[in-house]
Amino acid sequence: MIRLLAGRAVQIAVTLALLSLAMFLLIGLMPGDPIDLALAGDPRLTAEDAARLRALHGLDQPLLTRYLAWAAALLRGEFGYSRLFAQPVAQIIGPALLSTLVLLGAAIAVSAVLGLSLGALAAMRPRLAPLADAIAILGQSAPSFWLGILLIIVFAVTLGWLPAGGSAEAGGWEALRFLLLPVATLAMANLAAYARHSAAELTNVLRAPWITAARARGVGEMRLLLRHAAPNAAVPVLQVAALDAGSLVGGALITETLFARPGMGKLIYDAVMGNDTNLALVALLLVALVTMLATLAADLGQRALDPRLA
C-alpha cells in the first residue's frame, strides 16, 4: 500500500507539473493581457505607462521565465491575486471548491444508490431488466447540458417548484432546493454506468456455485444480495468509478455553469473569460488534483474490497 501511495504521489506531482506548464503556455499565448485590458478601459494610460506596468508584473519576460517564477511562488503557497475579483486567489478558491465538492458528493451518492438499485433489480428480477436498461440508456444518451435545460423548463419555469439556478444564502431546506436540479442533472449522467455494470456483475456473481450453495443452506435473497453478492460485484463498479472520475468532475463544471452555481466551474469560466490568469491557473490545477485524488480513492477502495489487488 505504501509503495502504491508513493508511486501515485510521484505520478500526481509529475502530471500537475506538466499540466501547469501546458496551461500556462496556452493562457500566455492568448491574445491580449491584463495591461491591454487596462489600456482599453482607461484611455489616459500612455504607452510608457503600459511598458512600466508590464515590467512591474513581469509580463515583459519570456513565457518560460514567467512560468518558473509563478511555479516557485505556487510551491511557497503564494497563489497570487485575482485581477477580476480584486481579492487573493486563496480566498476565492475555498468557497468555490467547497460548493463543487458538495455537488460532487451529493451526485455520487444519488447516482450510486439509484444505479446499484437498478442493477440489483435487473439481476434479481430478469423480467424487469429491460426497464432498468431503458432508464440507464436514457441517462447515458442525454447530454448533461440538455438534461439540465429540460429540468429547468419543467421544474423551475413551468411548475415553479424549484429555483432555476444560483445558490441559497442560508442553509437547510432552502439550500437543498437550490441543489436538487444540479444534483439530478449530474447524477443522471453517471447513473447509467453504475446500473449497467452492477447488473452485469451481479448477474455473474449470482450464478456462481457458492451462491447456489448459500441458497441451498436457506440464506434469504436479500441477505444473499447484500452480504455475499454485492461485495464481490463492487470491485468492477469501483473500476468504473475510477475511470469516470474525470468525466464526473467535468460534468460538475458544466452543470455549475449551466445553473449559475458559484463553484469551480463558474469560477473557471469567469476567470478565463475575464483574462484572470492567476485565478484560472490555480482553479484548473485544483480541479485536476481533485480528479486524480478521486481516481486514487476508487483504486484504494478496490484494493480494500479485493485483497488480491494489493
HELIX and SHEET records of a PDB file:
HELIX    1   1 ILE A    2  GLY A   28  1                                  27    
HELIX    2   2 PRO A   34  GLY A   41  1                                   8    
HELIX    3   3 ALA A   47  HIS A   57  1                                  11    
HELIX    4   4 LEU A   63  LEU A   75  1                                  13    
HELIX    5   5 VAL A   89  MET A  124  1                                  36    
HELIX    6   6 PRO A  126  LEU A  128  5                                   3    
HELIX    7   7 ALA A  129  SER A  141  1                                  13    
HELIX    8   8 SER A  144  LEU A  151  1                                   8    
HELIX    9   9 ILE A  152  THR A  158  3                                   7    
HELIX   10  10 TRP A  173  LEU A  206  1                                  34    
HELIX   11  11 PRO A  209  ALA A  216  1                                   8    
HELIX   12  12 GLU A  221  ARG A  223  1                                   3    
HELIX   13  13 LEU A  224  ALA A  229  3                                   6    
HELIX   14  14 ALA A  230  LEU A  243  1                                  14    
HELIX   15  15 ALA A  245  LEU A  258  1                                  14    
HELIX   16  16 MET A  264  MET A  273  1                                  10    
HELIX   17  17 THR A  277  LEU A  305  1                                  29    
HELIX   18  18 PRO A  307  LEU A  309  5                                   3    
SHEET    1   A 2 TYR A  81  SER A  82  0                                        
SHEET    2   A 2 GLN A  87  PRO A  88 -1                                        
END                                                                             
